């Protein structure tokens, strides 16, 4: 019975580690996209392209909001 318990614990620990890695990857991607969108918004604004600047700013905002959700997922795991 101990072998089965050990295998189950190893499996659960392995899955937990994979989940933590996935959340960390998602957070990194969200940060990169938000930073790129913010940079694009500033660039387009400097060029006077209001529509493109607004769209990039909206994307940055959406990814900032997504980071909040991802943090909640990470805490729940």
N, CA, C and O of each residue as an XYZ file, in Angstrom:
308
protein
N       0.821     -1.202      0.000
C       0.000      0.000      0.000
C       0.865      1.266      0.000
O       0.481      2.295     -0.557
N       2.009      1.174      0.618
C       2.881      2.337      0.690
C       3.340      2.766     -0.689
O       3.413      3.963     -0.967
N       3.649      1.823     -1.552
C       4.092      2.160     -2.909
C       3.009      2.937     -3.645
O       3.306      3.902     -4.350
N       1.774      2.529     -3.488
C       0.664      3.230     -4.139
C       0.532      4.642     -3.582
O       0.322      5.588     -4.341
N       0.652      4.793     -2.278
C       0.581      6.120     -1.651
C       1.733      7.008     -2.104
O       1.553      8.198     -2.363
N       2.908      6.416     -2.195
C       4.084      7.171     -2.641
C       3.914      7.627     -4.087
O       4.199      8.776     -4.424
N       3.454      6.727     -4.923
C       3.230      7.079     -6.329
C       2.181      8.174     -6.467
O       2.337      9.087     -7.279
N       1.115      8.087     -5.678
C       0.069      9.101     -5.738
C       0.608     10.461     -5.295
O       0.314     11.483     -5.914
N       1.395     10.467     -4.223
C       1.972     11.728     -3.739
C       2.908     12.320     -4.790
O       2.875     13.524     -5.041
N       3.732     11.488     -5.398
C       4.642     11.965     -6.439
C       3.864     12.541     -7.618
O       4.243     13.570     -8.175
N       2.786     11.881     -7.991
C       1.953     12.367     -9.089
C       1.335     13.720     -8.738
O       1.374     14.653     -9.540
N       0.771     13.820     -7.551
C       0.141     15.076     -7.125
C       1.176     16.197     -7.066
O       0.911     17.313     -7.513
N       2.347     15.906     -6.518
C       3.411     16.912     -6.447
C       3.859     17.336     -7.840
O       4.105     18.516     -8.090
N       3.961     16.374     -8.739
C       4.369     16.671    -10.114
C       3.341     17.564    -10.811
O       3.701     18.524    -11.491
N       2.072     17.240    -10.636
C       1.018     18.049    -11.248
C       0.987     19.456    -10.659
O       0.763     20.428    -11.380
N       1.207     19.564     -9.371
C       1.232     20.878     -8.730
C       2.386     21.720     -9.279
O       2.227     22.916     -9.526
N       3.526     21.099     -9.465
C       4.678     21.812    -10.024
C       4.394     22.262    -11.453
O       4.752     23.376    -11.834
N       3.755     21.404    -12.243
C       3.390     21.784    -13.614
C       2.424     22.964    -13.611
O       2.549     23.879    -14.425
N       1.464     22.941    -12.697
C       0.506     24.046    -12.609
C       1.199     25.343    -12.231
O       0.897     26.395    -12.795
N       2.118     25.280    -11.289
C       2.865     26.477    -10.897
C       3.669     27.018    -12.064
O       3.710     28.228    -12.283
N       4.312     26.127    -12.818
C       5.088     26.547    -13.988
C       4.180     27.192    -15.038
O       4.540     28.204    -15.641
N       3.009     26.606    -15.251
C       2.079     27.152    -16.244
C       1.595     28.534    -15.838
O       1.498     29.428    -16.679
N       1.291     28.720    -14.564
C       0.847     30.036    -14.081
C       1.982     31.055    -14.235
O       1.746     32.188    -14.654
N       3.193     30.657    -13.901
C       4.341     31.567    -14.046
C       4.541     31.950    -15.511
O       4.802     33.114    -15.815
N       4.422     30.984    -16.419
C       4.546     31.277    -17.852
C       3.455     32.237    -18.312
O       3.722     33.188    -19.046
N       2.240     31.984    -17.880
C       1.125     32.849    -18.261
C       1.326     34.265    -17.738
O       1.072     35.231    -18.457
N       1.779     34.398    -16.500
C       2.036     35.730    -15.937
C       3.111     36.454    -16.737
O       2.984     37.646    -17.018
N       4.172     35.732    -17.105
C       5.258     36.339    -17.881
C       4.750     36.820    -19.242
O       5.078     37.924    -19.679
N       3.956     35.993    -19.902
C       3.416     36.365    -21.208
C       2.501     37.576    -21.093
O       2.570     38.493    -21.910
N       1.643     37.577    -20.077
C       0.737     38.711    -19.875
C       1.519     40.002    -19.634
O       1.158     41.056    -20.158
N       2.582     39.919    -18.847
C       3.401     41.105    -18.592
C       4.068     41.602    -19.867
O       4.113     42.806    -20.120
N       4.585     40.677    -20.668
C       5.244     41.056    -21.917
C       4.264     41.706    -22.891
O       4.587     42.714    -23.520
N       3.078     41.136    -23.014
C       2.080     41.692    -23.932
C       1.621     43.059    -23.446
O       1.485     43.984    -24.247
N       1.383     43.196    -22.162
C       0.946     44.487    -21.613
C       2.025     45.547    -21.836
O       1.716     46.680    -22.205
N       3.278     45.184    -21.614
C       4.378     46.134    -21.820
C       4.497     46.532    -23.292
O       4.696     47.704    -23.611
N       4.375     45.556    -24.178
C       4.445     45.845    -25.614
C       3.277     46.720    -26.056
O       3.456     47.644    -26.850
N       2.092     46.435    -25.548
C       0.918     47.233    -25.913
C       1.047     48.652    -25.385
O       0.667     49.603    -26.069
N       1.576     48.809    -24.181
C       1.790     50.148    -23.619
C       2.797     50.923    -24.467
O       2.605     52.104    -24.755
N       3.861     50.246    -24.858
C       4.870     50.868    -25.717
C       4.260     51.265    -27.058
O       4.533     52.349    -27.575
N       3.442     50.390    -27.613
C       2.784     50.691    -28.889
C       1.836     51.869    -28.752
O       1.762     52.717    -29.641
N       1.114     51.925    -27.646
C       0.188     53.039    -27.420
C       0.949     54.358    -27.386
O       0.527     55.349    -27.982
N       2.073     54.357    -26.681
C       2.887     55.580    -26.589
C       3.451     55.956    -27.957
O       3.469     57.132    -28.320
N       3.907     54.971    -28.710
C       4.461     55.216    -30.038
C       3.399     55.768    -30.981
O       3.627     56.766    -31.665
N       2.244     55.120    -31.015
C       1.169     55.573    -31.899
C       0.659     56.957    -31.486
O       0.309     57.778    -32.334
N       0.624     57.199    -30.193
C       0.205     58.512    -29.715
C       1.186     59.587    -30.173
O       0.781     60.678    -30.574
N       2.475     59.270    -30.109
C       3.497     60.224    -30.556
C       3.381     60.501    -32.049
O       3.702     61.596    -32.510
N       2.922     59.507    -32.802
C       2.727     59.695    -34.241
C       1.411     60.397    -34.562
O       1.168     60.791    -35.702
N       0.566     60.549    -33.544
C      -0.718     61.194    -33.750
C      -1.809     60.259    -34.242
O      -2.870     60.715    -34.668
N      -1.565     58.979    -34.189
C      -2.545     57.997    -34.632
C      -3.418     57.619    -33.433
O      -3.136     56.654    -32.722
N      -4.474     58.391    -33.225
C      -5.305     58.225    -32.032
C      -6.000     56.870    -31.980
O      -6.080     56.261    -30.913
N      -6.497     56.396    -33.100
C      -7.211     55.118    -33.121
C      -6.297     53.971    -32.717
O      -6.652     53.163    -31.858
N      -5.134     53.897    -33.326
C      -4.185     52.826    -33.005
C      -3.700     52.944    -31.567
O      -3.518     51.934    -30.888
N      -3.489     54.174    -31.099
C      -3.061     54.379    -29.711
C      -4.134     53.905    -28.738
O      -3.827     53.275    -27.726
N      -5.388     54.208    -29.044
C      -6.495     53.786    -28.177
C      -6.628     52.264    -28.168
O      -6.866     51.671    -27.115
N      -6.480     51.641    -29.309
C      -6.566     50.183    -29.380
C      -5.432     49.524    -28.596
O      -5.657     48.545    -27.884
N      -4.238     50.047    -28.724
C      -3.102     49.492    -27.985
C      -3.279     49.702    -26.482
O      -2.956     48.820    -25.687
N      -3.790     50.864    -26.096
C      -4.038     51.133    -24.680
C      -5.100     50.176    -24.130
O      -4.993     49.704    -22.998
N      -6.112     49.898    -24.932
C      -7.157     48.958    -24.509
C      -6.576     47.551    -24.334
O      -6.923     46.846    -23.386
N      -5.706     47.154    -25.234
C      -5.054     45.848    -25.117
C      -4.214     45.788    -23.843
O      -4.255     44.795    -23.116
N      -3.458     46.840    -23.574
C      -2.646     46.875    -22.354
C      -3.534     46.759    -21.122
O      -3.206     46.029    -20.187
N      -4.650     47.471    -21.116
C      -5.577     47.415    -19.986
C      -6.143     46.011    -19.810
O      -6.204     45.499    -18.692
N      -6.554     45.392    -20.903
C      -7.124     44.044    -20.835
C      -6.116     43.038    -20.283
O      -6.483     42.159    -19.504
N      -4.857     43.161    -20.679
C      -3.858     42.237    -20.166
C      -3.506     42.539    -18.721
O      -3.171     41.623    -17.971
N      -3.572     43.802    -18.309
C      -3.398     44.126    -16.892
C      -4.507     43.485    -16.070
O      -4.257     42.966    -14.982
N      -5.723     43.518    -16.584
C      -6.846     42.882    -15.896
C      -6.679     41.360    -15.881
O      -7.008     40.706    -14.892
N      -6.179     40.812    -16.959
C      -5.962     39.369    -17.030
C      -4.936     38.917    -15.996
O      -5.053     37.829    -15.432
N      -3.923     39.762    -15.748
C      -2.911     39.424    -14.750
C      -3.542     39.257    -13.373
O      -3.118     38.407    -12.590
N      -4.546     40.062    -13.082
C      -5.248     39.947    -11.802
C      -5.922     38.583    -11.698
O      -5.845     37.918    -10.665
N      -6.579     38.177    -12.772
C      -7.226     36.863    -12.797
C      -6.220     35.731    -12.675
O      -6.466     34.754    -11.967
N      -5.109     35.852    -13.348
C      -4.087     34.815    -13.294
C      -3.499     34.718    -11.886
O      -3.217     33.622    -11.401
N      -3.320     35.848    -11.243
C      -2.808     35.823     -9.861
C      -3.787     35.080     -8.959
O      -3.377     34.341     -8.065
N      -5.069     35.276     -9.194
C      -6.077     34.570     -8.413
C      -6.022     33.068     -8.642
O      -6.192     32.282     -7.710
N      -5.785     32.678     -9.881
C      -5.662     31.251    -10.195
C      -4.453     30.672     -9.476
O      -4.521     29.591     -8.890
N      -3.340     31.410     -9.530
C      -2.125     30.946     -8.864
C      -2.309     30.783     -7.371
O      -1.785     29.838     -6.780
N      -3.041     31.683     -6.756
C      -3.294     31.583     -5.321
C      -4.219     30.411     -5.015
O      -4.082     29.771     -3.973
N      -5.150     30.127     -5.903
C      -6.086     29.029     -5.684
C      -5.408     27.665     -5.785
O      -5.862     26.689     -5.188
N      -4.323     27.611     -6.544
C      -3.615     26.339     -6.695
C      -2.729     26.176     -5.506
O      -2.021     25.175     -5.397
